[in-house]
């Protein structure tokens, strides 16, 4: 066999090695994070629940999910160990949310409208005026009357020419 036929197999084996190596590193980092948990730290479970660690055992963790409410979880169910500032921001809403630049992100769209402090804001009236509404009402009434008139003529057989005779 020459080297050209073996090259795809070598590349495939190398790619598999690199993928398993990175997965093992992620697993080791997650296990280290779970082992470093201390009572009093805030955590997020893999189900998305936020709680405070009360006791750490070999395979389990006692979490306080609400004041006076405790639950036992497996260590593998801990998705992230949070630092105090992040836990307090999420659970208690202590700090305002900051973006990547460190600026405050508003909860509403007030920053999109320009100067939010200006007392006079131009308002747009999206409603119809009365004259246009009256004209539309008159047009609709005229169309209804014409349709009724045509329907009564058809029912009586009026307004038909010789070629339009009904075949009853």
N, C-alpha and C positions, 0 to 999 in steps of 0.2 A: 504494500500500500504506500502510496506517496503522501506527502505532507498536505497536498491540496484536498484530499478526501477526508483527512483527519481534522482539518481546520474548523469546520462547523461544530464538531463534537467538542473540541477544546474550548471554543468560545462559549458553547452552551454550558459546559461544566464550570467555567469561570464565572459566568453570570449567576448560576445557581449558588455558587460559593459566596459571591458578594451579597446576594439577597438574603441568604440564611445568616450571614454574619451581621448584617444590619438589623435583622429581626431579633437576633440574640442580644444585641446591644440594647435595643429598646426594651426587651423583656427584663434584662438585668437592671436597667435604670428604673423601671416601674417597681421591681421587687425592692430595690434599695430605697425608693421613695416610701413604700409601704412600711419598710422596716424602720425608717427614721421617724415615723409618727410618734408624737409625744402627747400625753394628755393635755387638753386645753387648745389644741390646734383645730382649725376649721378644715373640713374635708367636703368633697363632692363625691357622691357615689356614682357608679356607672349608670344608675337610673336617673340621675339628675337631682337627687335630694342633697341639701346642704345640712350639715350637722357638726357638732363639736365632739371631739374624741374625749371620752372619760377614762377608759381603761384599754390597754393594749395587751393581748395575750398572744400565744404562739400562732394560732390560725384564725383567731377572731378578734373583733374590736367592739367595744361597748360605746355606742354613740348616743348623744343626747340630741334628739331631733326637735324637741321643744322643751321649754322649762319644765322639768320634772318628768319628762317622757323619755325613756331609755329604750334602745333596741340593740340587739346583738347582730352584727354583720360579719361575714367572712372578710378576711383581709383582701382577698382578690376582688371584692366588690367596691373597693375604694378606687375611684377614677383619678382623683387629684387631691393633693395636699396643698391647701391654699395658705398664703401668708396672711397675717392678721389684717392688714389694710384691705386686701382684696375681699376677704371673707366679710368684714364689716361693711364694705361698700355694697356687696351683693345682698347680704341677709338683712342688714339694718338700714341700708341706704344712707350711710354717713357722709360720704363724699360725692361730689358731682362726677359724672363720667367724663373722662378726658380722652381726646383722640391721640394719635401718634405724636403730634407736635406739642402736646401738653396743654392745649386750649380746651376750654369748656365746650361741650357739645350740648346745644339747647334741646329741650324736650319737645319743642314745637317748631313750626316753620317761620317764626318771627324774623329770623335772620335772612330769609329769602325775599322778604318784601322791602328790603332797603333799610331806611332809618326807622327803627322800631320806636324811637322816642318822640317822633314828630307827632304833634297833637292833631294835625289836620291830615287826614288820609283821604285821598280821592276815592269816592265810592261810585260804582257803576250800577245803574239801574238796568236790570236785565228783564224787567217786565215790559209788557206791551202798553202802548198808549191807548186811550179810549177811542180815538178816531179810527185807528187801524183795526181795533177790535169790532167796532160798529160796521165798518166796511166788509169785514170778513163775514159777519153775521148776515148782512144783506145779501152777499153773494151766495152763501149757503142756502138761504131761504129761496132765492130765485132758482137755484139748481133743483131744489126739492120740489118746487111747484112745477117746473118743466118736466121732471121725471114722473110726477103723479099724472100730469096732463097726458103724457105719452102713454102711460099705462092704461088710463081709461079709454083712450082712443083705440088701443090695441084690443082691449076687452070688448068694445062695441063693434069693432071691425071698421071703424072710421079711419080715414087717412090712408087707405090702401088702394093701390092701383089694381088693374085687372090681373097683372102677373103675380100679385101677392095674395091671391085668394086662398083661403084656408082649405085644406083638404080634410073635411070632417066626415 
